[in-house]
Amino acid sequence: MTPFPAGKIIYLSPMPLPTGAAPVDFNQAVGEVNDAYLDLGGSLPTPFTWQFVLGLPFIAYLILAFLAPLIMGASVGLYGGSFDVFFLTARIVFDQTFFTTSVVCFLVFALMLAIKCHVHFKFRNDVPTRFHRQRREVAFAPGGGKPPIVVPWESVAAWFTEAQGATQYGVQRQYALGLGFIDPETGQQHFVELQQPGRPLAMGLWESVRAYMEYEVHTREEIQDPNGLHRPEDPPYEGVHTFHHARRRLHRRHRDGEIGLFKVSMWYLWHIIDLWTIPFHLAEWEIRAIQKAGRKTLPASLEEWSQPIPREQWAQPSEALERLSAEVRRRHAQQPNRPITAIFAEVYAEETTLPA
């Protein structure tokens, strides 16, 4: 662990040891997954991004334009003891704030839509980081027209960053998963960081990549669909079909007694104020636009490198990785509540005394 003034960096390498975390890609940073390779940073747009772009301004508008006047009117009405006072106060607050609230929420929506458009066009030109498990190699695209850099899988460093800072809204925390390596030809350091909502999700994303490279998971659905909302006949992305699968699953769980009527009501309330299926339709529209326009063509060398190779040529994990991984699993089973990073540090410190 390396502290810095605003937070700390917690390392998960130098070897890709098992973390014991569930392999979950909450933000869907993983793109294409097949028998040969996994793309990190090349996933298609999701309805969640559109729910955020549409839902946040709309919910803020409902609260500020309608709920706030009612709350203010109720407070004054209770103090004055009259329904007329409540109605008059709510009407005055509504008249004074409606226009300003409408303009502010529209500007927030326009800003978020502009950011979404920027991400959309950036996505079409980005080349993801590709993990080839049959070769046990990783191809990084440095950008700027430079050729991809291919390094051994077991040489890739991984860490997650925790940082916090004070804003007008209070203290906010930020988390990110980082991957890095040293260019074997130039000695230059390269790294990429992916923002994550929290430490467990950053750990889950790293575990998704590690588990794929070690043949512990094999499909994108295993890491992105823990609730089983994807069907074999569905397209390989989230869309309106996902919404309907989730709704049917909600009713099935209610019939089976797993959840109560309150959770069902909250699910419907959330999706109603989040504009029902509109975000899912917009996600499908954006995906079709990307597929129609096409993405940046991969370099010919990377296309050739990405092809599957005969099984007899598959690279094998090093003896050190297998030995250390087994030791980490053994100690984690004995002390499941102990931080995995502390087990990593202990195993590395005792590496010379571990049995070969």
C-alpha positions as CSV (number, residue, x, y, z in Angstrom):
1,M,0.0,0.0,0.0
2,T,1.3,3.5,-0.9
3,P,-0.4,6.5,0.8
4,F,-0.5,9.9,-0.8
5,P,-2.0,13.2,0.6
6,A,-5.6,12.6,-0.7
7,G,-5.8,8.8,-0.5
8,K,-3.9,5.6,-1.0
9,I,-2.9,3.1,-3.7
10,I,-3.4,-0.6,-2.9
11,Y,-1.4,-3.0,-5.1
12,L,-2.8,-6.3,-6.3
13,S,0.3,-7.5,-8.1
14,P,3.2,-8.1,-9.2
15,M,1.5,-11.5,-9.9
16,P,-2.2,-12.0,-10.7
17,L,-3.1,-13.8,-7.6
18,P,-6.7,-14.8,-6.7
19,T,-8.5,-12.1,-4.6
20,G,-11.4,-14.2,-3.4
21,A,-13.7,-11.4,-4.7
22,A,-16.7,-12.2,-6.9
23,P,-15.9,-11.6,-10.6
24,V,-18.4,-8.9,-11.4
25,D,-18.2,-6.2,-14.0
26,F,-20.7,-3.7,-12.6
27,N,-19.9,-0.8,-15.0
28,Q,-19.6,-3.2,-17.9
29,A,-16.1,-2.1,-18.8
30,V,-15.5,-5.5,-20.4
31,G,-16.4,-5.6,-24.1
32,E,-16.1,-8.6,-26.4
33,V,-15.3,-12.0,-24.7
34,N,-14.6,-15.2,-26.6
35,D,-12.5,-18.3,-26.2
36,A,-9.3,-16.5,-27.2
37,Y,-9.4,-12.9,-25.8
38,L,-11.2,-10.4,-23.6
39,D,-11.5,-6.7,-24.3
40,L,-11.3,-4.3,-21.4
41,G,-12.6,-0.8,-22.1
42,G,-14.5,-1.7,-25.3
43,S,-18.0,-2.4,-24.0
44,L,-21.1,-1.2,-25.8
45,P,-23.3,1.6,-24.2
46,T,-25.7,0.5,-21.5
47,P,-29.2,1.7,-20.5
48,F,-27.8,2.8,-17.2
49,T,-25.9,5.7,-18.8
50,W,-29.1,6.9,-20.4
51,Q,-31.0,6.4,-17.1
52,F,-28.4,8.7,-15.5
53,V,-28.5,11.3,-18.3
54,L,-32.3,11.4,-18.4
55,G,-33.2,10.5,-14.9
56,L,-31.0,12.8,-12.8
57,P,-32.3,16.1,-14.3
58,F,-35.9,14.8,-14.4
59,I,-35.9,13.6,-10.8
60,A,-34.2,16.9,-9.7
61,Y,-36.9,18.8,-11.7
62,L,-39.7,16.9,-10.0
63,I,-38.2,17.5,-6.5
64,L,-37.4,21.2,-6.9
65,A,-40.4,22.2,-9.0
66,F,-43.2,20.3,-7.3
67,L,-42.1,18.5,-4.1
68,A,-40.2,21.4,-2.6
69,P,-43.2,23.8,-2.8
70,L,-45.5,21.2,-1.2
71,I,-43.0,20.6,1.6
72,M,-42.7,24.3,2.2
73,G,-46.4,24.8,2.0
74,A,-47.0,21.9,4.5
75,S,-44.5,23.4,6.9
76,V,-46.0,26.9,6.9
77,G,-49.6,25.4,6.8
78,L,-48.9,23.3,9.9
79,Y,-47.5,26.4,11.7
80,G,-50.5,28.5,10.6
81,G,-53.0,25.8,11.1
82,S,-54.8,26.4,7.9
83,F,-55.2,24.5,4.6
84,D,-55.5,27.9,2.8
85,V,-52.1,28.9,4.2
86,F,-50.6,25.7,2.9
87,F,-52.1,26.1,-0.5
88,L,-51.1,29.8,-0.8
89,T,-47.5,29.1,0.4
90,A,-47.1,26.2,-2.0
91,R,-48.5,28.3,-4.9
92,I,-46.1,31.3,-4.1
93,V,-43.0,29.0,-3.9
94,F,-44.1,27.2,-7.1
95,D,-44.5,30.5,-9.0
96,Q,-41.2,31.9,-7.8
97,T,-39.1,28.8,-8.5
98,F,-40.7,27.1,-11.4
99,F,-39.0,29.0,-14.2
100,T,-35.5,29.0,-12.5
101,T,-35.8,25.3,-11.8
102,S,-36.9,24.5,-15.4
103,V,-33.9,26.5,-16.8
104,V,-31.3,25.0,-14.4
105,C,-32.5,21.4,-14.9
106,F,-32.6,21.9,-18.7
107,L,-29.0,23.2,-18.7
108,V,-27.9,20.2,-16.5
109,F,-29.6,17.9,-19.0
110,A,-27.9,19.6,-22.0
111,L,-24.5,19.4,-20.2
112,M,-24.9,15.7,-19.5
113,L,-26.1,15.0,-23.0
114,A,-23.0,16.8,-24.4
115,I,-20.8,14.7,-22.2
116,K,-22.6,11.6,-23.4
117,C,-22.1,12.6,-27.0
118,H,-18.4,13.1,-26.3
119,V,-18.1,9.7,-24.8
120,H,-20.0,8.2,-27.7
121,F,-17.6,9.5,-30.4
122,K,-14.5,8.8,-28.2
123,F,-15.8,5.2,-27.8
124,R,-15.8,4.7,-31.5
125,N,-12.2,5.7,-31.8
126,D,-10.7,3.9,-28.8
127,V,-8.9,0.6,-29.1
128,P,-9.5,-1.5,-26.0
129,T,-6.9,-3.3,-24.0
130,R,-7.0,-7.0,-25.1
131,F,-6.2,-10.0,-22.9
132,H,-5.3,-13.1,-24.9
133,R,-5.5,-16.1,-22.5
134,Q,-4.3,-18.7,-25.0
135,R,-1.1,-16.7,-25.4
136,R,-1.1,-15.4,-21.8
137,E,-0.3,-12.0,-23.2
138,V,-1.9,-8.5,-23.0
139,A,-2.0,-6.0,-25.9
140,F,-2.1,-2.3,-24.9
141,A,-2.9,0.4,-27.4
142,P,-0.8,3.5,-26.5
143,G,-2.7,5.7,-29.0
144,G,-1.3,8.5,-31.1
145,G,-0.9,6.1,-34.1
146,K,1.6,4.0,-32.2
147,P,1.5,0.2,-32.6
148,P,0.1,-1.9,-29.8
149,I,2.5,-3.1,-27.1
150,V,2.3,-6.7,-26.2
151,V,3.5,-7.8,-22.8
152,P,3.3,-11.1,-20.8
153,W,0.1,-11.4,-18.7
154,E,2.0,-12.2,-15.5
155,S,4.1,-9.0,-15.8
156,V,1.0,-6.7,-15.7
157,A,0.7,-4.7,-12.5
158,A,-2.7,-4.0,-11.0
159,W,-3.8,-1.7,-8.2
160,F,-6.9,0.2,-7.0
161,T,-6.8,3.8,-5.9
162,E,-8.9,5.4,-3.1
163,A,-9.0,9.2,-3.0
164,Q,-11.1,11.7,-1.3
165,G,-11.6,15.5,-1.6
166,A,-13.7,18.2,-0.2
167,T,-16.3,19.9,-2.4
168,Q,-19.3,22.2,-1.8
169,Y,-21.3,19.0,-1.4
170,G,-19.1,17.6,1.3
171,V,-16.3,15.0,1.3
172,Q,-16.5,12.7,-1.8
173,R,-14.6,9.5,-2.4
174,Q,-13.3,8.2,-5.7
175,Y,-12.1,4.8,-6.7
176,A,-10.3,3.5,-9.7
177,L,-8.8,0.2,-11.0
178,G,-5.3,0.7,-12.5
179,L,-3.4,-1.5,-14.8
180,G,0.2,-0.9,-15.9
181,F,3.3,-2.3,-17.4
182,I,6.8,-1.4,-18.5
183,D,7.5,-1.5,-22.2
184,P,10.2,-4.2,-22.7
185,E,11.8,-2.3,-25.6
186,T,11.9,1.2,-24.3
187,G,11.6,0.8,-20.5
188,Q,8.8,3.4,-20.5
189,Q,6.0,2.9,-18.0
190,H,2.4,2.8,-19.3
191,F,-0.9,2.6,-17.4
192,V,-4.6,2.9,-17.7
193,E,-7.2,3.6,-15.0
194,L,-10.9,2.9,-15.0
195,Q,-13.2,4.7,-12.5
196,Q,-15.3,2.5,-10.3
197,P,-18.1,3.2,-7.8
198,G,-16.3,1.5,-4.9
199,R,-13.5,-0.7,-3.8
200,P,-15.4,-4.0,-4.0
201,L,-16.5,-3.2,-7.6
202,A,-12.9,-2.3,-8.5
203,M,-11.8,-5.6,-7.0
204,G,-14.6,-7.4,-8.8
205,L,-13.5,-6.0,-12.2
206,W,-9.9,-7.1,-11.7
207,E,-11.0,-10.5,-10.6
208,S,-13.2,-10.8,-13.7
209,V,-10.1,-10.3,-15.9
210,R,-7.9,-12.5,-13.8
211,A,-10.5,-15.3,-13.6
212,Y,-10.9,-15.1,-17.4
213,M,-7.2,-15.4,-18.0
214,E,-7.0,-18.4,-15.7
215,Y,-9.9,-20.2,-17.3
216,E,-12.2,-19.7,-14.3
217,V,-14.9,-17.8,-16.3
218,H,-15.5,-18.0,-20.0
219,T,-18.4,-15.7,-21.0
220,R,-19.3,-12.1,-20.5
221,E,-22.7,-13.1,-19.0
222,E,-20.8,-14.8,-16.1
223,I,-19.4,-11.4,-15.0
224,Q,-22.1,-9.0,-16.2
225,D,-25.3,-10.9,-15.7
226,P,-25.4,-12.2,-12.1
227,N,-29.2,-12.1,-12.0
228,G,-29.6,-14.2,-15.1
229,L,-31.4,-11.6,-17.2
230,H,-29.8,-12.7,-20.5
231,R,-31.4,-15.4,-22.7
232,P,-29.7,-17.4,-25.4
233,E,-31.8,-15.7,-28.1
234,D,-31.1,-12.2,-26.9
235,P,-28.7,-9.8,-28.7
236,P,-25.3,-9.5,-27.0
237,Y,-26.1,-6.2,-25.2
238,E,-28.5,-4.7,-22.8
239,G,-31.8,-3.3,-24.2
240,V,-35.5,-3.4,-23.9
241,H,-35.4,-7.1,-23.6
242,T,-33.4,-6.7,-20.4
243,F,-36.0,-4.5,-18.9
244,H,-38.8,-7.0,-19.6
245,H,-36.7,-9.9,-18.3
246,A,-36.1,-7.9,-15.1
247,R,-39.8,-7.2,-14.7
248,R,-40.7,-10.8,-15.1
249,R,-38.0,-11.8,-12.6
250,L,-39.4,-9.3,-10.2
251,H,-42.9,-10.8,-10.4
252,R,-41.6,-14.3,-10.1
253,R,-39.7,-13.5,-6.9
254,H,-42.8,-11.8,-5.5
255,R,-44.9,-14.9,-6.3
256,D,-42.2,-17.1,-4.7
257,G,-42.2,-15.0,-1.5
258,E,-38.6,-13.8,-1.9
259,I,-39.6,-10.1,-1.9
260,G,-42.6,-8.2,-0.6
261,L,-45.0,-5.8,-2.2
262,F,-42.9,-2.8,-1.0
263,K,-39.9,-3.8,-3.1
264,V,-42.1,-4.4,-6.1
265,S,-43.7,-0.9,-5.7
266,M,-40.3,0.7,-5.3
267,W,-39.1,-1.0,-8.6
268,Y,-42.1,0.4,-10.5
269,L,-41.8,3.8,-8.9
270,W,-38.1,4.1,-9.8
271,H,-38.6,3.0,-13.4
272,I,-41.6,5.3,-13.8
273,I,-39.7,8.4,-12.7
274,D,-36.7,7.2,-14.7
275,L,-38.9,7.3,-17.9
276,W,-39.7,3.6,-18.1
277,T,-38.2,1.9,-21.2
278,I,-37.0,5.1,-22.9
279,P,-33.4,4.7,-21.7
280,F,-33.4,1.1,-23.0
281,H,-34.7,2.2,-26.4
282,L,-32.0,5.0,-26.5
283,A,-29.3,2.5,-25.6
284,E,-30.4,0.2,-28.5
285,W,-30.5,3.2,-30.9
286,E,-26.9,4.2,-29.8
287,I,-25.6,0.7,-30.3
288,R,-27.1,0.4,-33.8
289,A,-25.5,3.8,-34.6
290,I,-22.1,2.5,-33.5
291,Q,-22.5,-0.7,-35.4
292,K,-23.6,1.1,-38.5
293,A,-20.8,3.7,-38.4
294,G,-18.2,1.1,-37.4
295,R,-15.4,1.3,-34.9
296,K,-11.8,2.2,-35.5
297,T,-10.1,-0.6,-37.4
298,L,-7.6,-2.6,-35.3
299,P,-4.0,-2.7,-36.6
300,A,-3.3,-5.7,-38.8
301,S,-0.7,-7.0,-36.4
302,L,-3.2,-7.0,-33.5
303,E,-5.9,-8.7,-35.6
304,E,-3.4,-11.5,-36.4
305,W,-2.2,-11.7,-32.8
306,S,-5.9,-12.0,-31.6
307,Q,-6.6,-15.1,-33.6
308,P,-7.0,-18.4,-31.6
309,I,-4.0,-20.7,-31.7
310,P,-3.8,-24.5,-31.6
311,R,-4.3,-26.0,-28.1
312,E,-0.9,-27.6,-28.0
313,Q,0.6,-24.1,-28.4
314,W,-1.3,-22.6,-25.5
315,A,1.0,-20.9,-23.0
316,Q,0.9,-22.3,-19.4
317,P,1.0,-20.4,-16.1
318,S,4.4,-20.2,-14.4
319,E,5.2,-22.5,-11.5
320,A,5.6,-19.5,-9.2
321,L,2.1,-18.3,-10.0
322,E,0.5,-21.7,-9.4
323,R,2.3,-22.1,-6.2
324,L,1.6,-18.7,-4.8
325,S,-2.1,-18.8,-5.9
326,A,-2.5,-22.1,-4.1
327,E,-1.0,-20.7,-0.9
328,V,-3.2,-17.5,-1.1
329,R,-6.3,-19.7,-1.5
330,R,-5.3,-21.9,1.5
331,R,-4.6,-18.9,3.8
332,H,-7.8,-17.1,2.7
333,A,-9.9,-20.2,3.4
334,Q,-8.3,-20.3,6.9
335,Q,-8.9,-16.5,7.5
336,P,-11.8,-15.4,5.3
337,N,-12.2,-12.1,7.1
338,R,-8.6,-11.1,6.7
339,P,-7.9,-8.5,4.0
340,I,-6.7,-10.2,0.9
341,T,-3.9,-7.6,0.4
342,A,-2.5,-8.5,3.8
343,I,-2.4,-12.2,2.7
344,F,-0.7,-11.1,-0.5
345,A,2.0,-9.2,1.4
346,E,2.6,-12.1,3.8
347,V,2.9,-14.7,1.0
348,Y,5.3,-12.5,-1.0
349,A,7.4,-11.9,2.1
350,E,7.6,-15.6,2.8
351,E,7.9,-16.6,-0.8
352,T,11.5,-17.9,-0.4
353,T,10.4,-20.2,2.4
354,L,7.3,-21.6,0.7
355,P,7.6,-25.2,-0.5
356,A,8.4,-25.6,-4.2
